[in-house]
Amino acid sequence: MPDEQFQAFLKTAQSDPSLQRALREATSSDEVITLAQEAGFTIQADFTTTPSPLSDEELEGIDGGNCVTASWFKI
């Protein structure tokens, strides 16, 4: 049911320029939820999932551990 409400809200927003403008100006999930409620929809923010931690190999790739330079390149 919550996903259906969210999808319906998105469909409504696609055809309502004033709602689109209000959504662009929203600065928090609470503001988006309030806009949805004002439009007659019941949605909620679900922050129960957490991302999995990165492996050591992934972290090395992010911090530059896999950096390759090209010494043949001349400017």
N, C-alpha and C positions, 0 to 999 in steps of 0.2 A: 504493500500500500504506500509506504513512504516514497519509493522509487517512482511509482505511478504519479504521485502528486508532484514530485520534482520535474518529471518529464512534461507533465501538463503545464506547469509553471513556465518552463523553458519555451514551450510552444506558444503560450500566451505572450511571453516577452518578445518573441520574434516578430509579432505583429503589432506591438504596442510601443511606439517611439518614446512616449513619456516614461514607460517602465524601463526601456533600454537605457535612457538617460540616467534614471535614478540608480540603476544597477551599476553603470559606469562610475557614478559618484560615490557608491558605497565603499566604505573603508574597512568593514569587518563582516564576518559571517553573520553576526547578530543583526546588522542592518539589512542584509539580504533576506534573512528569515523574516524580519518585520515587513519588508516589502512584499514577500510572498503571502504572508498572513493578510495584509491589507488588500491583496488581490484575490483573496478567498482560498488560498492553498495552505496546507499544513506540511511544512518541511522542517528538517532539523539537520544540524551539522553533526557529523559522526566522526569523531577523532579517536575512535577506539583502536584503530590499527596503527602499528608503529613499523617503520621501515626496518628491514634486517640490517645488522651491522655489516660494514664492508670488510672483506677479507684483507689480509696483509698485502696480497698482490694488487688488489684494487687500490688500496691506500698508496702503495708505491707509485702506481700509475698517476694518481692525482697529484702527489707532491713533487713530481718531476723525476722520480726514480727511473723512468723509462725515457728520458730525454735523449734525443739524437740530434747532433749538430752536423751541418754540412760545411766542411772546411773548404770545399772547392768553389763555393759561391762567392763571386766578387761583385762589388758595387761600383 
